[in-house]
Amino acid sequence: MPIIKSAKKRLKQNRVNRERNFPLRSEMKSSVKKELQLIKDGKVEEAQKFLAYTYKVIDMSCKKGLVHANNAARKKSQLARALNVLVADGGSKAAPAVEKKVEKAPKEEKEEEAPKEEKEEK
């Protein structure tokens, strides 16, 4: 616990700000997840309708300082890209841009080097 008066005040401010910011941050995360799930399920019309709401929530979070402007832009771009891929495919399958798993290149196994021949003493 803080001892200095200004630290006590700062702790109180942090608690109030956390309570104020938590609902909007939670709503942003939930709406982004829901949008990605709609896209993954191939529900084009629902995803397009819900996209405007998701953009609104992301923009509000950015305006209030919960996320950086670049972070908000990246989230919106990711959603738009995934939805565009889904629309281009005709809504038949899930968009590959949704899946965040990054496949790593398989590591090449180093061939074991043959032990160097020992020098023979003359």
Residue pairs with C-beta under 8 A, 6 or more apart in sequence:
1 11
2 8
2 10
2 11
21 64
21 66
24 57
24 60
24 61
24 64
24 66
25 61
25 66
27 57
28 57
28 58
28 60
28 61
28 66
28 67
31 50
31 53
31 54
31 57
31 58
32 54
32 58
32 75
32 79
34 50
34 54
35 47
35 50
35 51
35 54
35 79
36 79
36 82
36 98
38 46
38 47
38 50
39 47
39 79
39 82
39 83
39 86
39 94
39 95
39 98
40 94
40 95
40 98
40 99
41 94
42 86
42 91
42 92
42 93
42 94
43 91
44 83
44 86
44 87
44 91
47 83
47 86
48 83
48 87
51 79
51 80
51 83
54 79
55 76
55 79
58 67
58 72
58 75
58 76
59 72
61 67
61 72
62 68
62 69
62 71
62 72
67 75
78 97
81 97
82 95
82 97
82 98
83 95
85 95
85 96
85 97
86 94
86 95
89 95
